[in-house]
C-alpha cells in the first residue's frame, strides 16, 4: 500500500494561497485499483476517542464489588490471571463492558443516519419515535409469548420498522422532508408511549415489573448469550451502513443534487431507514430503549471534527465512549446499588438537549 498526503494549503496564485479544503490522507494499493481517503482532523479526533473508550472499559473491568488489578485484567485476556479474577473479568464483567461499547457505537451510527436524513440535530431515533416503536414490539413479545433473544429482537425489529414506515408515509409529501419527519415522529412516539404504559398496566405483576425495569434501559446482568448475537447483528449492519455512507452524505446536499450525482434518493433513504432501525432494534432487544446517546453522539463528534455533515465513524466512537462512561457511572455512583444506564444517559442527555435547543433558538 502507498500513501499520498494532500494538505489544505495549496500553492500561491498571484500572492494568494489556494485552499483545497480540509487536510486528507489518501491510501491506495500499488495498482491504484483501490483507494481510501481519510480526513486528518477526523483521525486526530478518533484516536483520543478510542483511547478514552478503552480506558473506561479497563476501569470498568477492574472495579466493582471485587476489585481486580489492571495487571490481572490484562492477564485475563491471555488466560494467565488467577482463577477467580479470570472468571470475574471474562465471564461477569466483559459481556457488559463489550455491550456498552458495541451498543453505544450502534446508537451513535443510528443517530448519525437519522440526523443526516432529516438534516436536523434533533433527528435521532429516540426523538422521532423509532426507539419507542422497537420497545413496543419487544414489549408485546415479552408480555405475550416470552421467548429468547431472537424472538424479542424480532419483535423489536418489526416494531421499529413498522413505526418507521408509519412515520415515513405520514410525513411523505413529494418526498420526505426532515422537519415533517420529526414532527410526525414525535406524535407517533407519544401515542406508542401511552400504549406501552397500558400494556404494562395490563400485565401480570412480575412481568410488568421486569418490563418496567428493562424499559429504563439497563445493562445489568447481561451475559454472553445476549451480548454475542447482538454484537454480530450490530457489526454486520454497521458494515452495510458504511458502504452506503457516501450516498448518505450526498443526500445531505439535497435530493436534486444527489440525483444529479447518480444517487436514487428515495430508495437510498428507505435503505438507510431500515439500517438505522435495525441498529436501534438490536440494542433495544437486549438493553431496552437507551435514550439520548443517539441524539448527542453524532453532534458532539461533528463539533470535534468540525465537519460539514455527519461522519459515522467518529459518531460511533463517541457513542461507544458515552455509553461506556455512563454505564460505569451507573455502577459506581451509588454502589452497591446499580442504576439502569438509561437513567444516567437521560440525565446527561437532558442537559445536552436543553443546551441544543437554546443554541438553535439563538441561531434562529
Secondary structure, DSSP 8 states (H G I E B T S, - for coil): -EEEEE-SEEEEETTEEEE--S-EEEEE-TTSS-EEEEEHHHHHHHHHHHHHHHHHHHHHHH-SSS---HHHHHHHHHT-S-HHHHHIIIIIIHHHHHHHHHHHHHHHHHHHHHHHHHTSTT--HHHHTHHHHHHHHHHHHHHHT---HHHHHHHHHHHHHHHHHHHHHHHBSSSB-HHHHHHHHHHHHHHHHHHHHHHHHHS-HHHHHHHHHHHT---TT--HHHHHHHHHHHHHHHHHHHHTHHHHHHHTT-HHHHHHTT--HHHHHHHHHHHHHHHHHHHHHHH----SHHHHHHHHHHHHHT-SS--HHHHHHHHHHHHHHHHHHHHHTTTTS---HHHHHHHHHHHHHHHHHHHHHHH-
